[in-house]
Amino acid sequence: MTGPARSGDVPRLKALWQAAFGDDMAVIDRFFQSLFRPDSTVVCRDGDDAVAMAHWLPMTVCHDGKGWPVAYVYAVATDEAHRGRGYCRDMLEYFARTLPEQGVRGLVLVPGSGSLRQLYRRYGFSDYTAVALQTLDVGAAAGTWEAIEPPEYLMLREELLDQQAYVSCSVPILSFQRDLAAHYGGGLYRLESNGVTGVGCGAVDGDGEGVIYELLWPGDRQAGADLMAAALGVSRLLVRTPGEGTPFAMARWLTEMPPVSAPYLGLALD
């Protein structure tokens, strides 16, 4: 049976999450405290036991002053003993049937691997956004940086992306992104150098290198990367910025596709 989650499912859903993704329980707890809602979570049941789950979060494709609501599909997981039974497909089809009545135009997700990208193609998704990825060795930072709160980050982010198509998220989603990054030694940052203002979100991986989930910097990318490295206390970064080269999010449209191709989506709660 496929349908909305119940509040009593939470312990089981946390266990599914940890088994599928290996995240620390502190991260999982934060998601369920801040973003979980039973009516935006679908589960598949074996008897009364939730054996698969998928969540959706509200985001908006923005361009030229217009917006198109989409559902960001997140943390799709199936109990290992119940895989291969089509539960992922069933949950996506449940979203496809029920979300248009809430004004949602399409489903957007970021596959965690090439094999998952191929799986989602079979379920009607196609590549929709791309990013530029670059590994950089960094030098001395020429400027300043400071950790900032999600509302300020959101305001600056939307100012920096105003001249292009992009996917916008909410303060609660940014708050979880901040907490996720902070758990791994990072956060949300305002960057300043020679009159240029930018923002970045990043963390430190298990090897002590920086992972920049988003760098929005109007000038030379290296200058922004140097500031993020100073904020994180690292000397080497994997940097994700607007651009082309690496397929990122996929989309499946439930109504007419918005007249926007390849918007930028960088913050994926990954």
Solvent accessible surface area in square Angstrom, and as a share of the most:
residue,aa,sasa,rsa
1,M,148,0.66
2,T,40,0.24
3,G,13,0.12
4,P,73,0.46
5,A,7,0.05
6,R,109,0.40
7,S,84,0.54
8,G,66,0.63
9,D,13,0.07
10,V,31,0.18
11,P,96,0.60
12,R,71,0.26
13,L,0,0.00
14,K,45,0.19
15,A,48,0.37
16,L,4,0.02
17,W,4,0.02
18,Q,72,0.32
19,A,88,0.68
20,A,39,0.30
21,F,93,0.39
22,G,59,0.57
23,D,38,0.20
24,D,68,0.35
25,M,72,0.32
26,A,59,0.46
27,V,6,0.04
28,I,0,0.00
29,D,41,0.21
30,R,80,0.29
31,F,1,0.00
32,F,19,0.08
33,Q,135,0.60
34,S,40,0.26
35,L,20,0.10
36,F,29,0.12
37,R,116,0.42
38,P,50,0.32
39,D,94,0.49
40,S,6,0.04
41,T,3,0.02
42,V,0,0.00
43,V,0,0.00
44,C,1,0.00
45,R,12,0.04
46,D,69,0.36
47,G,66,0.64
48,D,104,0.54
49,D,62,0.32
50,A,2,0.01
51,V,0,0.00
52,A,0,0.00
53,M,0,0.00
54,A,0,0.00
55,H,2,0.01
56,W,19,0.07
57,L,6,0.03
58,P,71,0.44
59,M,9,0.04
60,T,43,0.25
61,V,0,0.00
62,C,24,0.15
63,H,74,0.33
64,D,112,0.58
65,G,89,0.86
66,K,124,0.52
67,G,42,0.40
68,W,26,0.09
69,P,61,0.39
70,V,2,0.01
71,A,0,0.00
72,Y,5,0.02
73,V,5,0.03
74,Y,30,0.11
75,A,12,0.09
76,V,34,0.20
77,A,5,0.04
78,T,21,0.12
79,D,33,0.17
80,E,134,0.60
81,A,78,0.61
82,H,27,0.12
83,R,126,0.46
84,G,86,0.83
85,R,135,0.49
86,G,16,0.15
87,Y,34,0.13
88,C,22,0.13
89,R,110,0.40
90,D,47,0.24
91,M,0,0.00
92,L,1,0.00
93,E,56,0.25
94,Y,41,0.15
95,F,3,0.01
96,A,17,0.13
97,R,154,0.56
98,T,35,0.20
99,L,3,0.02
100,P,45,0.28
101,E,146,0.66
102,Q,106,0.47
103,G,41,0.39
104,V,6,0.04
105,R,59,0.22
106,G,0,0.00
107,L,0,0.00
108,V,1,0.01
109,L,5,0.03
110,V,37,0.21
111,P,14,0.09
112,G,73,0.70
113,S,53,0.34
114,G,52,0.50
115,S,85,0.55
116,L,71,0.35
117,R,33,0.12
118,Q,97,0.43
119,L,38,0.19
120,Y,13,0.05
121,R,95,0.35
122,R,174,0.64
123,Y,38,0.15
124,G,49,0.47
125,F,7,0.03
126,S,63,0.41
127,D,63,0.33
128,Y,18,0.07
129,T,5,0.03
130,A,31,0.24
131,V,1,0.00
132,A,16,0.12
133,L,81,0.40
134,Q,76,0.34
135,T,67,0.39
136,L,18,0.09
137,D,96,0.50
138,V,29,0.17
139,G,49,0.47
140,A,98,0.76
141,A,39,0.30
142,A,74,0.58
143,G,41,0.40
144,T,88,0.51
145,W,106,0.37
146,E,93,0.42
147,A,72,0.56
148,I,13,0.06
149,E,105,0.47
150,P,4,0.02
151,P,78,0.49
152,E,57,0.26
153,Y,0,0.00
154,L,32,0.16
155,M,107,0.48
156,L,12,0.06
157,R,2,0.01
158,E,58,0.26
159,E,107,0.48
160,L,54,0.27
161,L,3,0.01
162,D,87,0.45
163,Q,165,0.74
164,Q,68,0.30
165,A,15,0.12
166,Y,19,0.07
167,V,3,0.02
168,S,13,0.08
169,C,11,0.07
170,S,39,0.25
171,V,51,0.30
172,P,71,0.45
173,I,4,0.02
174,L,1,0.00
175,S,18,0.12
176,F,1,0.00
177,Q,1,0.00
178,R,55,0.20
179,D,35,0.18
180,L,16,0.08
181,A,0,0.00
182,A,51,0.40
183,H,74,0.33
184,Y,87,0.33
185,G,51,0.49
186,G,13,0.12
187,G,6,0.06
188,L,2,0.01
189,Y,15,0.06
190,R,60,0.22
191,L,0,0.00
192,E,51,0.23
193,S,9,0.06
194,N,148,0.76
195,G,80,0.77
196,V,46,0.26
197,T,37,0.21
198,G,0,0.00
199,V,0,0.00
200,G,0,0.00
201,C,0,0.00
202,G,0,0.00
203,A,2,0.01
204,V,37,0.21
205,D,57,0.29
206,G,88,0.84
207,D,129,0.67
208,G,41,0.39
209,E,65,0.29
210,G,1,0.01
211,V,36,0.21
212,I,2,0.01
213,Y,23,0.09
214,E,0,0.00
215,L,2,0.01
216,L,7,0.03
217,W,32,0.11
218,P,90,0.57
219,G,38,0.37
220,D,99,0.51
221,R,83,0.30
222,Q,61,0.27
223,A,35,0.27
224,G,0,0.00
225,A,0,0.00
226,D,16,0.08
227,L,1,0.00
228,M,0,0.00
229,A,4,0.03
230,A,45,0.35
231,A,15,0.12
232,L,17,0.08
233,G,68,0.65
234,V,21,0.12
235,S,81,0.53
236,R,92,0.33
237,L,1,0.01
238,L,74,0.37
239,V,1,0.01
240,R,22,0.08
241,T,8,0.05
242,P,39,0.24
243,G,36,0.35
244,E,153,0.69
245,G,71,0.69
246,T,43,0.25
247,P,68,0.43
248,F,17,0.07
249,A,0,0.00
250,M,0,0.00
251,A,3,0.02
252,R,46,0.17
253,W,54,0.19
254,L,38,0.19
255,T,61,0.35
256,E,139,0.62
257,M,93,0.42
258,P,3,0.02
259,P,112,0.70
260,V,7,0.04
261,S,91,0.59
262,A,72,0.56
263,P,1,0.01
264,Y,7,0.03
265,L,2,0.01
266,G,0,0.00
267,L,7,0.03
268,A,2,0.01
269,L,4,0.02
270,D,76,0.39
